[in-house]
């Protein structure tokens, strides 16, 4: 039986080959930014994960802006509303993303050593 880590490594090497060919075809340099663009354009990174990541990032930026004398840590709901204004997802999905943040984007060293 093939292990997932072996498949992950094979996937990474094959995607890099495709990426380099794409860069030559499009006249682009093989930079990290272009690699991310390639992964998004070719649906390796889907919009759900992009919005999950951004909801966590935006929330971390917005929460300190809502600090009041009464709420020293910030007003969570106001921060969520500010995030909602920046993303094409609704309040409920942002709250769900925040609840599951510890498992969504944690480092999994056994997946790709």
C-alpha positions in Angstrom: 0.0 0.0 0.0 1.3 3.4 -0.9 1.6 6.0 1.9 0.1 9.4 1.6 3.4 11.1 2.3 4.9 9.5 -0.8 1.9 10.7 -2.9 2.3 14.2 -1.4 6.0 14.4 -2.4 5.2 13.1 -5.9 2.4 15.6 -6.2 4.7 18.5 -5.2 7.4 17.5 -7.7 4.9 17.0 -10.5 3.2 20.4 -9.8 6.6 22.1 -9.8 7.3 20.7 -13.3 3.9 21.8 -14.6 4.5 25.2 -13.0 7.9 25.7 -14.6 6.4 24.8 -18.0 3.6 27.2 -17.4 6.0 30.0 -16.5 8.0 29.4 -19.8 4.8 29.4 -21.8 3.5 32.6 -20.2 6.8 34.4 -20.0 6.8 34.6 -16.2 9.5 34.1 -13.7 9.1 31.1 -11.4 8.6 33.1 -8.2 6.7 32.3 -5.1 3.9 34.8 -6.0 3.6 33.2 -9.5 3.5 29.7 -7.9 0.6 30.8 -5.7 -1.2 32.4 -8.7 -0.7 29.1 -10.7 -2.1 27.1 -7.9 -5.1 29.3 -7.6 -5.7 29.6 -11.3 -5.5 25.8 -11.8 -7.8 25.1 -8.8 -5.3 23.5 -6.6 -6.1 26.0 -3.9 -9.9 26.6 -3.9 -11.8 29.7 -2.9 -13.1 28.0 0.3 -9.6 27.7 1.7 -8.7 31.2 0.5 -11.7 32.7 2.3 -11.0 30.5 5.4 -7.5 31.8 5.6 -8.4 35.4 5.0 -11.2 35.3 7.5 -8.7 34.3 10.2 -6.1 36.9 9.1 -8.6 39.8 8.8 -10.2 38.9 12.2 -6.7 39.1 13.8 -6.3 42.5 12.3 -9.8 43.8 13.1 -10.2 42.7 16.7 -7.6 45.1 18.1 -9.4 47.9 16.4 -12.5 47.2 18.4 -10.9 47.6 21.9 -12.9 49.7 24.3 -12.4 50.6 27.9 -15.2 48.1 28.8 -13.9 45.4 26.3 -10.1 45.3 26.7 -9.8 42.4 24.2 -12.1 43.9 21.7 -15.7 43.4 20.5 -15.7 40.1 18.6 -19.0 40.7 16.8 -17.9 44.0 15.5 -14.6 42.5 14.3 -16.6 39.7 12.5 -18.8 42.3 10.8 -15.7 44.2 9.6 -14.4 40.9 8.2 -17.7 40.3 6.5 -17.3 43.6 4.7 -14.0 42.4 3.2 -15.0 38.8 2.1 -17.7 37.2 0.0 -18.9 35.1 2.9 -21.4 35.7 5.6 -21.1 36.2 9.4 -22.0 32.6 10.2 -19.3 31.1 8.0 -16.7 33.5 9.4 -17.7 32.5 13.0 -17.4 28.8 11.9 -13.9 29.5 10.5 -12.9 31.1 13.8 -14.2 28.2 15.8 -12.2 25.7 13.8 -9.1 27.8 13.4 -6.9 25.4 15.5 -7.4 22.5 13.2 -7.8 24.2 9.8 -4.3 25.5 9.0 -2.1 23.9 11.7 1.2 22.5 10.7 1.1 18.8 9.9 4.7 17.6 9.7 3.9 14.0 9.0 2.0 15.0 5.8 5.2 16.3 4.1 8.4 15.7 6.1 
